[in-house]
Amino acid sequence: MKVYTYSEARQKLSKLLEVARNEEVIIRKRSGEVYSIIYRKPTVSPFDVKGLKTKVKTEDILDAVEESRSKAGKQD
C-alpha cells in the first residue's frame, strides 16, 4: 500500500493511478482526511452483444415472429 499526501497525489496523478492497478493507494490530506484508491476492472454489460452479419431482412424476421405467435395462440 502506497501513501501519498494530497499535494503529491495532485502532482503525480497519472503515476498514482498506475500504482493503483497493482495495490491500494492512500491519500492523506492535511486536515487528517484519508482517501483510498483501488483499481476495478471495467464491468461488461450482458447487453453488450456483438452484432451478426446476415442476409436476413427485417421483413423475414417479422414474418417469423408473427408465425411463431400465431402457432403459440393455436396451442391454447
C-alpha positions as CSV (number, residue, x, y, z in Angstrom):
1,M,0.0,0.0,0.0
2,K,1.4,3.4,-1.0
3,V,0.6,6.6,0.9
4,Y,0.7,10.0,-0.7
5,T,0.0,13.5,0.5
6,Y,-2.8,15.4,-1.2
7,S,-0.1,17.6,-2.9
8,E,1.9,14.7,-4.1
9,A,-1.3,13.0,-5.4
10,R,-2.2,16.1,-7.4
11,Q,1.2,16.4,-8.9
12,K,1.6,12.7,-9.7
13,L,-2.0,11.6,-10.5
14,S,-1.1,9.6,-13.6
15,K,1.6,7.6,-11.8
16,L,-0.7,7.2,-8.8
17,L,-3.4,5.6,-11.0
18,E,-0.8,3.2,-12.5
19,V,0.3,2.2,-9.0
20,A,-3.3,1.7,-8.0
21,R,-3.6,-1.0,-10.7
22,N,-1.5,-3.3,-8.5
23,E,-2.0,-2.1,-5.0
24,E,-4.2,0.2,-2.9
25,V,-3.2,3.9,-2.8
26,I,-3.9,6.1,0.2
27,I,-4.1,9.9,0.0
28,R,-3.9,11.9,3.2
29,K,-5.0,15.5,3.4
30,R,-3.5,17.9,5.9
31,S,-6.9,18.0,7.6
32,G,-6.5,14.4,8.5
33,E,-9.0,13.0,6.0
34,V,-7.9,9.8,4.3
35,Y,-9.0,8.5,0.9
36,S,-8.3,5.2,-0.7
37,I,-7.9,4.5,-4.4
38,I,-8.5,0.9,-5.6
39,Y,-8.4,-0.2,-9.3
40,R,-11.5,-2.0,-10.5
41,K,-11.8,-3.8,-13.8
42,P,-14.5,-2.3,-16.1
43,T,-17.7,-4.3,-15.9
44,V,-19.2,-5.7,-19.1
45,S,-22.9,-5.4,-19.6
46,P,-24.7,-8.6,-20.6
47,F,-26.5,-6.5,-23.2
48,D,-23.1,-5.7,-24.9
49,V,-23.5,-8.3,-27.6
50,K,-21.6,-8.1,-30.9
51,G,-23.8,-7.9,-33.9
52,L,-24.1,-10.6,-36.6
53,K,-23.7,-10.2,-40.3
54,T,-26.6,-11.9,-42.1
55,K,-28.6,-11.8,-45.3
56,V,-31.9,-12.0,-43.4
57,K,-34.1,-9.0,-44.0
58,T,-36.2,-7.3,-41.3
59,E,-39.4,-8.4,-43.1
60,D,-38.2,-12.1,-42.8
61,I,-37.7,-11.7,-39.1
62,L,-41.1,-10.0,-38.6
63,D,-42.8,-12.8,-40.6
64,A,-41.1,-15.4,-38.4
65,V,-42.2,-13.7,-35.2
66,E,-45.7,-13.4,-36.5
67,E,-45.8,-17.0,-37.5
68,S,-44.4,-18.2,-34.1
69,R,-47.1,-16.1,-32.3
70,S,-49.9,-17.5,-34.4
71,K,-48.7,-21.0,-33.7
72,A,-48.5,-20.3,-30.0
73,G,-52.0,-18.9,-30.0
74,K,-53.4,-22.1,-31.6
75,Q,-51.9,-24.3,-28.9
76,D,-54.1,-22.7,-26.2
